[in-house]
């Protein structure tokens, strides 16, 4: 067998012009599924499913699958130089047009895979599946936008990420177009929607992230032959802004959030002079960017903001959804372990410390601790109730056993059984009533 040829491409994401970028993000945690018997009928062709759920391509570990193609590739990450190389299958190499098209389709995924290797402890954070979504169009009130979205699964949690482009100007949303809750296009429901293969808009009342979420999970449900479907889920939203026009970070965060926040305490987490990176609550900001060294900055920060949402959503789920003490404690031990990664850059450690200091994370962390305390008290109360029941059973058994003792005394010493049994029963009943009264006073 002849040796396969391959080519390597080092991922370098460069922007010739530092344009504004406003990235809307949502993390989804599915905590309950409805399970069904699998459908044994003829399954829809994968190409039809890609089209039906508006997915351009999926990458899973070392395989990229599109509607018409399937390619294999491998990743080589140099931890010393912090550079990733990607080695592709021979079938791509032989066709230059196919190779170029594949690279263009995969660019977001390749860049994010590189960032995942560079930023995280791979024994703790796994990002194995990536979804390239087809662009689609939405209308908010009377304005029309194009949505460029992709999604990925981080440790079982789906992260939806997208950017909006104004169709009238063909310019992506800028940093000053998202002030206040009414301009937060990450949570506002769209009025109308249209996909590329459709001629007319249709009515819609969901937000964009939920639309993408449903497309991804409906696709996975069909691939799994309808063996399950999503029942309950939790989510949290976030915005990441890249702009050199922002000078005062605290003031900008207040404008976007639409609230005067005291003691916001934002600080630059970047460890290089090439850019500054700030993050708090549900917003992150990249500014002071040197355009000749912007490689991977945006993609790195997308993953760091995703990690922020991942930790916060774990806290929210433990407080609002999980009700079993062991499950909560085990998950809290797992979340705490994520604060101590190995072989990660300083910026990741800075982000971890920043996350722990945010108001939202601290609030839910304290709420979870309170919930654990309450559940332990209920558990101890339950143990106490079980103990009292056991004591009552032992007490009854002792009463029954006394009859056998009296029978032996009658045979050996001639004691009358009837009067003796009456006296013993009175003593047991009196002391039993006293015991019950004292137990009730303790509660």
N, C-alpha and C positions, 0 to 999 in steps of 0.2 A: 504493500500500500504506500503510495507516494505521500510525502510530507506536505501537510496543508500550509499554504501561505497565509499570512495574516498581516494586518497593519495596526499601528498604534497611533492613538490620537490623545495628546495631552489636553485635558480640559482647561480652557482659559476663556473666561467670560469677560469680554472687554466692551465697554461702552465708549464710543467715540465722543459722545456728548452726554454730559451729566443731566439728562432730562429727569423731571420729577417722576416718581413711581409711587403709586398708592396701592398697596396690596391688602385686600380684605381676606381675613382668615377665620375659619371656624373649626373647632375640634368637636368631634362626635364620639361619645362612648355608648355603645349599645350594650345594655345590661340585661336584656331579656329577649329571647327569641321564641316564636311559636314554631313548634316542630310538627311536621306532617309526614305522612307516608310519601315516599318519592313517586313522582309521576313516571309511569313506565311507557308512556306514549312516545311518539317520535319527537326527539328534541330539535328545537330550532337550530338552524345552522349558525355557526359562530359569527359568520359575516353579517347575517341578518340581526343578530343580537347587538353587534357593534353599532350598526346603523340605528336600530330601534332605541338604544339607550345613549346614543350620541357620544360614543367613546372612540377616539382616534387610535389609541394603542395602549397596551398594558405591558409593563416590565415587571417580571417576577424573578428576583435573584439574578440569574445569568441568561434570561430569555426575554426577548421583546416580541410581542404578538400584536399584529395589526389585522385589519379586516382581510387583507390579501396576502400577508407575508408573516413569516416566523423566522427570527434570527437569534443566533446564540452569540454571546460575548462574555468576556471575563474582565474583571477589574484587578488592577495592580496598583496598590497604594504604597508609596514610599513614605513611611512615617518620619524619616529623618528630614527629607526635603519638603514634606507635606504636598506631594504632587501625585495625581492619579493618572494612570494610563489605562486605556481600554483596548482590549484585543478582540477583534471581531471575526466572525465566521467567514470562511473562504467565499461563500456565496455572495456576500456583500462586496468583497474585495474585487471580484471578477467583473463587476458592473459598476462603473464610475458613477453613473446617474443614480443607480440604486443606493450606492454608498452615500452620496451627497444628500439624497432625500432622507435616508435613514438617520444621518447625523442631525439634520435639521429637525426632524420629528423628535429625536431623542435628546436634544440639547438640554432642555430643562431637567430631564431625568438624569442625564450624565452629570450635570453640574451639581445637582442635589445629592447624588450618590457620592460624589467626591467630598462634598461638605459633610455628609454623614460620617464618612471615614475619618475626616480631619478633625471633627469637633467632638465626637462622642466616644465613650467607651463601648465598643461593639459587643461586649459581654452583657451590657445593661440595656442599650438602646438598639433595637432592630427595626430597620426600615426596609422591608423586603418587597413590597408591592407598590407600584406607581401607576397612576392612571392619567393619560393624556386625554383631555376632553375636547370634543369639537367646539369651535367657537359658535356662539349663538347670540341672539339679539333680544334686548329687553327695553321696555319703556317704563321709566319712573315719571309719574305725572304726565308731562308732555315731551320729555326729553328722551332721545333714543341713544342707546349705548350698545357697543359690542362687548361681549364677555369672553375673555381668554382665561380659561380655568384649567387647573390640574389638581390631582388629589393623591395622597399617599397614606399608607397605613403605618403608624408608629406604635410599636408594641400593642397592636390590636385596636388602636384608636384611629379613626379616620380623620385626616386633616384635609380640609377643602381650602384651596387658595385660588384667588382670581384677581384680575385687573380689569378695569372698565375703560373703554375707549369711546370718546364722544364721536358719534358718527357724522355729526355736522362739520366738525373741525378736523376729524381724524387724529386728534391728540388725546393721549391718555389723561385720565383725571389728574389734576394737579394738587399740590399740598394744601392750597387755600380753598378748595371746593368741598371740604368735608367738615366744616365747622358746625357743631351742634348735633343733637340726636337726629333731627329731621334730615340731615345730610349724611348720616351714617348709612351708606348703601350696603353695609354688611348685615344690617338688621331690618332695613326697610323692605317690605314686600313689593315686588314688581307689579305693575298694572297689566302689562301684556308681554307675551314672549313669542319668539319665532326662531326656529332652527334653520340651518342653511338649506336643507332640502324642502323647506316649506315656503309657500308664496305669500301667505297671509299671517298676520299676528292672531294669536288666540288669547283669551282672557286668562289671567293668572293672579294668584294672591299669596304666593309663597315668596320667601326671600331667596336670593340666588344660591346661597350655600345649601339650603334644603333641597333645591332643585337638583343640584349636582349630587348631593348625598343620596337622594332617592334613585337617581339614574345608576349610580355605582352599585348600590345594594340590590336594586331590582335586577341588574345584570348578573351579579354574583348568585342571586337566588335562582335565576333561570339556569345558569351554568350548573348549579347543584341540584337540578331537577326538582325544584320547589320543595326540597326537604325541610326548609325552614324559611321564615320570614321575620323581619324586624318587628318587634312588639313595642318595647319601651327603650328610650334613649335619653341621654343628657347631652348638653352642649355648652360651649362658651365661645364668645366672639373676640376678635382682635383686629387691629389695624397696624400695618407696618408702612411707614412713610420714608421715602428716600428723596431728599431735596437739599440743595445748597442754599436755598433762599431762607431757611429758618435759622435765626440767630439766637433767639431766646427760647430754650427748650421748654422751660416750665410754663411760660406764657402760652406757647403753642399747644402744649398738652391741655391746658385749661380751655383754650378755644375749641379744640376738637371734642373734648369731653363735654363741653357746654356747662362747666361748673367751676366755681372758685374753690380750689383745693389747697388747704393749708398743709405745710410740712410735706410737700411732695417729694423733696429730697432726691431728685434725679441726679445721677452722676455718670460720667463717661466710662463705659465698660471696655472700650477698645484698648488694645495694647499696642497700637501702632499710630503713627502720625498720618497715615493714609486716609483715615476716616474717624468720625466720632459716632458712637452708638449709645443711645439712651433708651430705657424701657421702664414702663411703670403700668400697673393695672392692665388695661386692655389696649395699650398702644405702645408702639416702638418707633424710634426715629433714627435715621442715618443721615448725618450732615457732615459739613467740613470735609468733603470728599475731594481727593486729588484724582482727576480723571485719568491720569496715566497709570494708575495703580488700583483700579476698581475691580480687578479680577475676583470673582466669586463673592464679593462683599454682600450683594443683595441675597444670594442664595444661602450664604452662611447665616445671615440674620433671619431669613425665613425659617430655617430650621431651629435657630435659638428661640425665636418667638413661638414656634410650635412646641418646643420643649417647655416653655413657660406655661402654655395652655394645657399641656399634658399633665403637669404637676398640679395645677390649679383644679382641673376637672377631676382628678383623682380625689382631691379633698372634698369637692362638691358632692361627688357620688357617695363617698363614705358618710357624709353628714346627712344627705337627703334621701339616699336610696338604700344603702346597705343597712340592715337591722340586726344582723347576727354578730355577736361580739367577736368571735374567732375570725370571721371574715374581715372585719374592720381592722383588728389588731394586726393580722397578717399583711394586709394591704399597706398599713401604715409603716410596718417594718420594711416592706419593699420600697415605698416612697422614700423613706429615710436613707435607705442604701444608695439611692440615686444621687444623694448629696455628696457621696464620696467616691467619685470615679477615679480611674487610673489612666495614665497616659493620654491626658486631654490638654489642650492649650489653656493658657491663663484666662482667655476671654470666656471660655465655658465655665470656669470656676467663678469668675466675676458675675456671670449671669445667674448662677445658682445662688450666690449670696444676695443678689438683687431680688430674685424671686422670693426668697424667704422673708425679705424686709417689706414687700408690698402689702398694702392694707388688705386686699382681697384674700391673699394667701394666708396672712396672719389671722384674719377673722375666721376663715373656715378651719384653719389648723386648731385654733382655740375651741371652736364649736365641736370639732371631732373629739378633742380631748374631753370636753364636757360630756359628750354622748357616750364615750367609753366609760367614764366615771359612773354615769347613770345606769348603763347596762350592767356594770359590775355590781352596783347596789341591788339591782333587780335580781341578778344571779344569786347574790348572797341571801336575799330575801326568799328566793325560791328554795335555796338549800336549807334555810331555816324552817320553811314550811314543810319540806320533805322530812326534816329531822323530827319535827313535832308529830308528824303522822307516824313515823317509825316508832317513836316513843309510845304513842297511843297503842299501836299494835303489840308492842312488847308488854305494855301494861295489861292489855286484854289477855294475852297469852299467860301472863303471870297469874291472873285471876282464875283462868281455866285450870292452870297447873296446880293451884292451891287445893282444888277438889280432890285430885289424886293424892296429895300429901295428907289431907284429912282422912281419906280412906285407909291409908297405911297406918295412921295414928289410931284409928278405930280398931284395926285388926291387932296391933301390937300392944296398945295400952288401954283399949276399951273405952276411949273417949266417944261420947255421943256425936254422931256425924251431923245431924240436923242443926242443933244449936251452934256447934262449932262453925259450920258452913255459913250460918247467918251472921255470926260475929265477924268472920273474915271478910264477907262481902261488904258489911257496913264499913269496916276499916278501909277497904280498897276504894269504896265509893267516896268516903269523906276525904281521903288523901288525894283522890283523883280530882275532885272538885277544887281543892286547894291548889293543886298543880295547874289546873286550867286557868284559875283566876290570876295566879302569879305570871303565867305565860302571857295572858292578855295585857297585863299591866306593863310588860316589857316592850310591847309593840308601840 
